[in-house]
Amino acid sequence: NEKKKGKGNRSPYSPSRVLHIRHIPSGVTGAEVVSLGLPFGKVTNLLMLRGKGMYWLQAFLEMASIDAAVSMVNYYTPATPHLHNQPIYIQYSNYKELRTDNHHNQARPQAALQGVNAVQHGNLGITSAFAAEGGVLPSHGSVLRIVVENVFYPVTLDLLYQIFSKFGFVVKIVMFHKNNQFQSLLQYADAMNAYYAKMSLDGHSIYTGCCTLRIDFSKLTNLTVKYNNDKSRDFTRLDLPFGDGQRTVETSLSPSFATQNTIFPSYTGPSGFAPALGFPQGAGPSVPPVPGALGPLMVTTSAPPGHVTIPGIPGNSVLLVSNLNPEAITPYGLFILFGVYGDVHRVKIMFKKRGIALVQMADAAQAQLAINYLNGQRLYGRVMHATLSKYQTIQLPREGQEDKGLTKDYSNSPLHRFKNPCSRNFQNIFPPSATLHLSNIPPSVTVDDLKNLFTSKGSTVKGFKFFQKDCKMALIQLGSVEEAVHALIELHNHDFGENQHLKVSFSKSSI
């Protein structure tokens, strides 16, 4: 039998399948403790004990293998996990295995262990865990409604599949924009999986500081999916057509994406920018970026601890933009438009094929963001296609080489929106819309001045209003999204005189 307290030196250098977890706040459930171990492998046993102070608990967590335990300790040693906003401490135990048969008060943690492992390993029959934890078994269905707030990095269908399939078999996903928000409906094979996914993921961010998940239960009991493409997928019906529209570069991943041992190039991010991964420390278990974790990660088990990778953001920052109108497009126009989604360093319109251009962004994440929002957008009467280029950089023309001004270097432009990592622009990235947000308007400029300015560039003004609290800002609604795109290119940085330049962005609001 195990003694309740293991004596002796528990050296961090003596690996064991059994881990000792200290300083657990008293309100933490067995399911939350087990969740700490799940990203590393199967959890085979759990023992929860009262700590030395009445406010603290301790636990012994047994992993299925020493490798899983070592991975867990290696990860959490430099990155302290939190439960209910409190740091907790994990080390190897002296015990080689746990026996909990004779321990009183272990029914609830054991039920939690069974339930969580059932969810993770596909045994849908065990539902006692949540009742044992004092929760009510869910009466809801198996469809979740997911709203993603502050979408700075692209959120693809494959990424949602990867995250949510950790909690059970995902049957269908449908993605859409509603009320200027990124939303998705996701259906599990079983309602318990939906319950546990909501419990674990609601309020967490996919990437640090952005792409925050808000999850509730949908009133729908079953999703209807007609097409398998980048916006909808039925994982039980591989025979469905792709449907209308252009397949984007991000959707070539197969439905078995989450089970493949795929490694993607690392993304280090711009200097001074927040780390691109990891769930924030908040209530409930903090979920780390580790092999098999809930974040957008796939790393091989041989990768060193802390080696971070992101699918969907390959290392290339150069875009291939095609189907452009050669009569209307200019390097400056592409610089301004793509500059809404990242800092554009160079632009090259092909000398012999004026309908094709290369656009070099500051980093791979911004390149992917521009693809996400601009691929398929109408520009000067044509549907523009944007994808990643095979080129890693845009070469500037040699001296004397004929170029006709088709290659431009903007790396030191004062018009970059994202130079400052604390800029509000990071929170105000929206898809192209018919309503534009105007700022930096001089006090002398009137409503009629602005309406006339936009009309002079060929826009149809459908609505206008100044912000009540700040007359330097306004919203202007134009005749179409394409009109707004053209107006943004023409009028962003418009000079009103006396060093007053208009700033134009796409708005999430309408008038």
C-alpha positions in Angstrom: 0.0 0.0 0.0 1.1 3.6 -0.7 1.7 5.8 2.3 -0.1 9.1 2.1 3.2 11.0 2.3 6.3 9.9 0.5 9.4 10.6 2.6 13.0 11.0 1.4 14.7 13.0 -1.2 12.7 13.1 -4.5 15.5 13.9 -6.8 14.4 15.5 -10.0 17.0 13.3 -11.7 15.3 10.0 -10.7 12.6 9.6 -13.3 9.4 7.7 -12.3 6.0 7.2 -13.9 4.5 8.8 -10.7 4.7 12.5 -10.3 4.2 14.5 -7.1 2.2 17.7 -7.6 2.3 20.3 -4.8 0.5 23.6 -3.9 -2.8 22.7 -5.6 -5.6 25.2 -4.6 -8.4 23.5 -2.7 -11.1 24.1 -5.3 -9.2 22.2 -8.0 -10.9 19.0 -9.3 -9.4 15.7 -10.2 -10.3 16.2 -13.8 -8.2 19.4 -13.8 -5.2 17.7 -12.3 -5.5 14.8 -14.9 -5.7 17.4 -17.7 -2.1 18.5 -16.8 -0.9 15.1 -17.9 -3.1 14.4 -20.9 -1.0 16.3 -23.4 1.9 14.0 -22.7 0.2 10.6 -22.8 -2.3 8.4 -21.0 -2.8 9.0 -17.3 -3.2 5.7 -15.5 -3.8 6.7 -11.8 -4.4 9.6 -9.5 -4.2 10.1 -5.8 -5.3 13.4 -4.2 -4.4 14.3 -0.6 -4.9 17.3 1.7 -1.8 19.4 1.8 0.0 20.8 4.9 -2.2 23.9 4.9 -5.9 23.7 4.8 -5.9 25.7 1.6 -3.6 23.5 -0.4 -3.9 20.0 -1.9 -1.2 17.7 -3.2 -1.6 14.9 -5.7 0.3 11.9 -7.1 -0.3 11.4 -10.9 0.8 8.2 -12.5 1.5 8.3 -16.3 1.3 5.2 -18.5 5.1 5.4 -19.3 8.3 6.9 -17.9 8.7 8.7 -21.3 5.4 10.5 -20.8 6.4 11.5 -17.2 9.8 12.7 -18.3 8.2 14.8 -21.1 5.8 16.3 -18.6 8.6 17.2 -16.0 10.9 18.5 -18.8 8.1 20.7 -20.0 6.8 22.1 -16.7 10.2 22.6 -15.0 11.0 25.8 -17.0 7.3 26.7 -17.6 5.4 26.6 -14.3 1.8 25.4 -14.8 -1.1 27.2 -13.1 -4.4 25.9 -11.7 -7.0 28.4 -10.7 -4.5 31.2 -11.3 -2.0 29.7 -8.8 1.4 28.2 -9.6 1.8 24.5 -8.9 5.0 22.5 -8.7 5.7 19.1 -10.3 8.5 16.7 -9.5 9.3 12.9 -9.7 7.9 10.8 -6.8 9.8 8.1 -5.0 7.0 5.8 -5.9 7.3 3.6 -9.0 3.5 3.0 -9.2 0.3 4.0 -7.3 -2.1 1.8 -5.5 -5.3 3.7 -4.5 -7.6 0.8 -3.7 -7.6 1.3 0.1 -7.6 5.0 0.1 -10.7 6.7 1.4 -12.2 9.7 -0.5 -10.6 8.6 -3.8 -13.8 7.8 -5.6 -14.2 11.3 -7.1 -10.6 11.6 -8.5 -10.7 8.0 -9.8 -14.0 8.7 -11.6 -12.5 11.9 -13.0 -9.5 9.8 -14.2 -11.8 7.3 -15.9 -13.9 9.9 -17.5 -11.1 12.0 -18.8 -9.3 9.0 -20.2 -12.5 7.8 -21.7 -12.9 11.1 -23.5 -9.3 11.0 -24.7 -9.2 7.4 -25.7 -12.6 7.1 -27.3 -14.5 5.0 -24.7 -17.7 7.0 -24.8 -19.6 4.9 -22.3 -18.0 6.3 -19.2 -19.8 9.4 -18.1 -19.5 9.2 -14.3 -16.6 11.6 -14.0 -18.5 14.8 -14.2 -21.2 13.6 -11.9 -18.6 12.5 -9.4 -16.9 15.9 -9.6 -20.2 17.4 -8.5 -21.2 18.5 -12.0 -24.5 17.7 -13.7 -24.4 15.5 -16.7 -25.1 17.6 -19.7 -28.5 17.7 -21.3 -27.2 19.7 -24.3 -26.4 18.3 -27.7 -23.1 17.6 -29.4 -22.8 20.9 -31.4 -20.6 23.7 -30.1 -20.7 27.3 -31.3 -17.2 28.8 -31.3 -16.5 32.5 -31.7 -12.8 33.5 -32.2 -12.0 37.0 -31.0 -9.0 39.1 -31.9 -8.0 37.0 -34.9 -4.5 38.1 -35.6 -3.1 34.8 -36.9 -5.2 32.8 -39.4 -7.7 30.3 -37.9 -8.3 27.5 -40.4 -10.7 24.6 -40.4 -7.7 22.2 -40.0 -6.5 24.1 -37.0 -9.8 23.9 -35.3 -10.0 20.2 -36.1 -6.5 19.6 -34.6 -7.4 21.4 -31.4 -10.9 20.1 -30.8 -10.2 16.5 -31.9 -8.1 16.1 -28.7 -11.5 15.7 -26.9 -13.1 13.2 -29.1 -14.2 12.4 -32.6 -15.1 15.6 -34.5 -17.8 14.8 -37.1 -18.5 18.1 -38.8 -17.2 21.7 -38.9 -18.7 24.8 -40.6 -16.9 28.2 -40.5 -18.5 31.5 -41.3 -18.4 35.3 -40.6 -21.4 36.7 -38.7 -21.7 40.2 -37.1 -18.1 40.8 -38.3 -16.9 37.9 -36.1 -15.2 34.7 -37.0 -17.5 31.9 -36.0 -17.7 28.1 -36.3 -20.1 25.3 -35.6 -18.5 22.1 -34.6 -20.2 18.7 -34.0 -18.8 15.9 -32.0 -19.9 12.2 -32.2 -21.0 12.4 -28.5 -22.3 15.1 -26.3 -19.9 14.3 -23.5 -17.0 15.2 -25.8 -18.6 18.6 -26.5 -19.1 19.2 -22.8 -15.5 18.4 -21.9 -14.1 20.5 -24.9 -16.2 23.5 -23.8 -15.1 23.0 -20.1 -11.4 22.9 -21.1 -11.1 25.4 -23.9 -13.7 28.2 -23.3 -11.8 31.5 -22.7 -8.4 30.2 -23.7 -6.4 31.7 -26.6 -5.0 29.6 -29.4 -2.0 31.9 -29.6 -0.7 34.2 -26.8 -2.8 37.3 -26.6 -5.0 36.6 -29.6 -7.4 34.2 -31.3 -9.4 33.8 -28.0 -12.0 31.1 -28.0 -15.6 31.8 -26.7 -17.5 28.6 -26.7 -21.2 27.8 -26.0 -23.7 25.1 -27.0 -25.6 25.5 -30.2 -29.3 24.8 -30.3 -28.7 22.8 -33.5 -28.7 19.0 -33.0 -27.1 18.2 -36.3 -25.1 20.2 -38.9 -25.8 19.9 -42.6 -22.6 20.0 -44.7 -22.9 20.1 -48.5 -19.3 20.6 -49.4 -15.9 19.5 -48.1 -13.7 22.6 -48.5 -11.9 25.2 -46.5 -15.1 26.5 -44.9 -17.0 23.3 -44.2 -16.2 19.6 -43.8 -18.0 16.4 -43.0 -15.3 14.0 -41.8 -17.7 11.0 -42.3 -18.3 11.9 -46.0 -15.2 12.0 -48.0 -17.3 11.8 -51.2 -18.7 15.3 -50.9 -17.8 17.8 -53.7 -15.4 20.7 -53.0 -18.1 23.2 -54.2 -17.6 26.7 -55.7 -14.6 28.8 -54.9 -10.9 28.6 -55.1 -9.0 26.1 -52.8 -6.6 28.1 -50.7 -3.1 27.1 -49.8 -4.1 26.4 -46.2 -6.7 23.7 -46.9 -4.5 21.0 -48.5 -4.3 19.2 -45.1 -6.2 16.0 -45.0 -8.9 15.1 -42.4 -6.3 12.9 -40.7 -4.1 15.9 -40.1 -4.3 15.8 -36.4 -3.0 12.2 -36.2 -0.1 12.7 -38.5 3.4 13.3 -37.1 3.9 16.4 -39.1 6.6 19.0 -38.4 6.2 22.6 -39.6 9.0 25.2 -39.9 9.5 27.2 -36.8 8.3 30.8 -36.6 10.2 33.0 -34.3 8.1 36.1 -34.8 9.1 39.8 -35.1 11.4 41.1 -32.4 9.5 42.4 -29.4 6.3 40.6 -30.4 4.5 38.3 -28.0 5.4 34.6 -28.2 3.1 33.0 -30.8 1.9 30.1 -28.8 0.6 28.8 -25.5 -2.6 29.1 -23.7 -2.8 31.9 -21.1 -2.6 31.2 -17.4 -6.2 31.4 -16.2 -8.8 29.5 -14.4 -8.7 25.8 -15.1 -5.7 23.9 -16.4 -3.1 25.8 -18.3 -2.5 23.9 -21.5 1.0 24.1 -22.8 2.4 23.9 -26.3 3.8 20.3 -26.2 3.5 17.3 -28.5 -0.2 16.4 -28.6 -1.3 19.5 -26.7 -4.3 21.5 -27.4 -2.5 24.4 -29.0 -1.8 24.6 -32.8 1.2 22.4 -32.5 2.7 19.4 -34.2 6.2 18.5 -33.2 8.1 15.2 -33.5 8.8 13.6 -30.2 12.5 13.9 -30.9 12.3 17.7 -31.0 14.0 19.4 -28.1 11.7 20.7 -25.3 10.5 24.1 -26.1 10.9 23.7 -29.9 7.8 25.6 -31.1 6.2 25.0 -34.5 3.0 26.3 -36.1 1.1 24.7 -38.9 -0.2 27.0 -41.5 2.6 29.5 -41.1 5.5 28.1 -43.2 8.7 30.1 -43.1 8.1 32.0 -46.3 7.0 35.7 -46.2 6.8 36.3 -50.0 3.4 36.1 -51.6 2.6 35.4 -55.2 -0.4 37.6 -56.2 -2.0 36.8 -59.6 -5.0 37.7 -61.8 -4.4 41.4 -61.3 -5.6 44.1 -63.6 -2.4 45.2 -65.4 -3.9 48.5 -66.5 -4.7 49.6 -62.9 -2.3 47.9 -60.5 0.8 49.6 -59.2 3.5 48.6 -56.7 2.3 51.4 -54.4 -1.3 50.1 -54.6 -0.3 46.6 -53.5 1.9 48.1 -50.8 -1.0 50.0 -49.3 -3.6 47.2 -49.6 -1.3 44.4 -48.3 0.0 46.8 -45.6 -3.4 46.6 -43.9 -2.4 43.0 -42.8 1.3 43.4 -42.2 4.4 45.5 -43.0 5.2 45.2 -46.7 9.0 45.4 -47.4 9.1 44.9 -51.2 6.8 44.7 -54.1 7.6 43.5 -57.7 5.2 43.5 -60.6 6.4 41.0 -63.3 8.0 42.8 -66.2 6.5 40.5 -68.9 3.3 39.5 -67.0 1.9 42.6 -65.5 -1.1 40.7 -64.0 1.3 38.9 -61.6 3.2 40.4 -58.6 5.4 39.3 -55.7 4.7 41.0 -52.3 7.3 40.5 -49.5 5.9 40.8 -46.0 7.8 41.4 -42.7 7.3 37.8 -41.6 5.5 34.6 -42.4 2.6 35.2 -40.0 1.7 38.5 -41.7 2.1 36.8 -45.1 -0.4 34.1 -44.0 -2.8 36.7 -42.6 -2.8 38.6 -46.0 -3.6 35.4 -47.8 -6.4 34.7 -45.3 -8.1 38.1 -46.0 -7.2 39.0 -49.5 -7.2 35.8 -51.5 -10.4 35.9 -53.6 -10.9 39.6 -53.1 -12.1 41.7 -56.1 -9.6 44.4 -57.1 -10.0 46.6 -60.2 -12.7 44.3 -61.7 -10.8 41.0 -61.2 -10.8 38.3 -58.5 -7.3 38.4 -57.0 -5.5 35.2 -56.0 -2.9 35.3 -53.3 -0.7 32.3 -52.2 2.8 31.7 -50.9 5.6 32.1 -53.5 8.5 29.7 -54.1 10.8 32.7 -53.7 12.2 33.5 -50.3 13.0 37.2 -51.1 12.4 39.8 -53.8 15.6 40.8 -55.5 16.0 44.5 -56.3 17.0 45.3 -59.9 20.6 45.7 -60.6 21.9 49.2 -61.6 21.1 49.8 -65.3 18.6 46.9 -65.4 15.3 47.9 -67.2 12.5 47.8 -64.6 10.2 50.7 -65.4 9.5 51.2 -61.7 7.9 47.8 -61.3 10.0 46.8 -58.3 9.9 49.0 -55.1 11.6 48.7 -51.7 9.4 49.8 -48.8 11.4 48.3 -46.0 12.0 51.7 -44.4 8.5 53.2 -45.2 7.0 55.4 -42.5 3.6 54.0 -43.5 4.1 50.6 -41.8 1.2 49.9 -39.4 2.9 47.2 -37.3 6.3 48.6 -36.5 5.4 49.1 -32.8 4.5 45.7 -31.2 2.1 47.5 -28.8 0.3 49.3 -31.7 -3.5 49.2 -31.5 -3.4 48.2 -35.2 -2.8 44.6 -34.0 -6.3 44.6 -32.4 -8.0 46.3 -35.4 -7.4 43.8 -38.3 -10.6 43.1 -40.1 -11.6 41.6 -43.5 -12.2 44.0 -46.4 -15.6 45.6 -45.9 -17.7 48.3 -47.5 -17.4 50.5 -44.3 -14.0 52.2 -43.8 -12.7 53.6 -40.5 -11.1 57.1 -41.0 -8.8 58.6 -38.4 -6.4 61.6 -38.0 -9.0 63.9 -39.5 -8.1 67.6 -39.0 -10.7 69.8 -37.2 -11.1 72.0 -40.2 -12.3 69.1 -42.4 -16.1 68.8 -42.7 -18.5 66.0 -43.5 -19.0 67.4 -47.0 -15.2 67.7 -47.5 -14.8 64.0 -46.8 -17.8 62.9 -48.9 -16.5 65.0 -51.8 -13.0 63.6 -51.4 -14.3 60.0 -51.7 -16.7 60.8 -54.5 -13.8 62.4 -56.5 -12.1 59.0 -56.4 -15.1 57.2 -57.9 -16.7 56.1 -54.6 -20.5 56.0 -53.9 -21.0 57.3 -50.4 -23.9 55.5 -48.7 -23.4 56.7 -45.2 -21.1 58.8 -43.0 -20.8 59.5 -39.3 -18.2 61.1 -37.0 -17.4 59.4 -33.7 -19.2 61.2 -30.9 -16.3 61.2 -28.5 -13.6 61.8 -31.0 -14.2 64.0 -34.1 -10.8 63.0 -35.5 -12.4 59.7 -36.4 -15.3 58.7 -38.6 -17.0 55.8 -40.4 -17.8 56.1 -44.1 -19.9 53.4 -45.9 -19.3 53.0 -49.6 -21.3 51.2 -52.4 -19.4 47.9 -52.2 -16.4 46.1 -50.7 -14.5 46.5 -53.9 -15.2 50.3 -53.9 -13.9 50.5 -50.3 -10.7 48.5 -51.3 -10.0 51.0 -54.2 -10.7 54.0 -51.9 -8.4 52.7 -49.2 -5.6 52.4 -51.8 -6.2 55.9 -53.1 -6.8 57.8 -49.9 -4.8 56.2 -47.1 -2.2 58.8 -46.2 -4.1 61.5 -48.1 -2.4 64.8 -47.3 -4.8 67.5 -46.0 -1.9 70.0 -45.7 0.0 71.1 -42.6 1.4 67.6 -42.2 -2.1 66.1 -41.6 -2.4 62.7 -43.3 -5.6 60.6 -43.3 -5.5 57.1 -42.0 -7.9 54.5 -43.6 -8.7 51.0 -42.4 -11.4 48.5 -42.9 -14.1 48.6 -40.2 -15.9 45.8 -38.4 -18.9 48.1 -37.9 -21.5 49.3 -40.3 -23.4 52.6 -40.2 
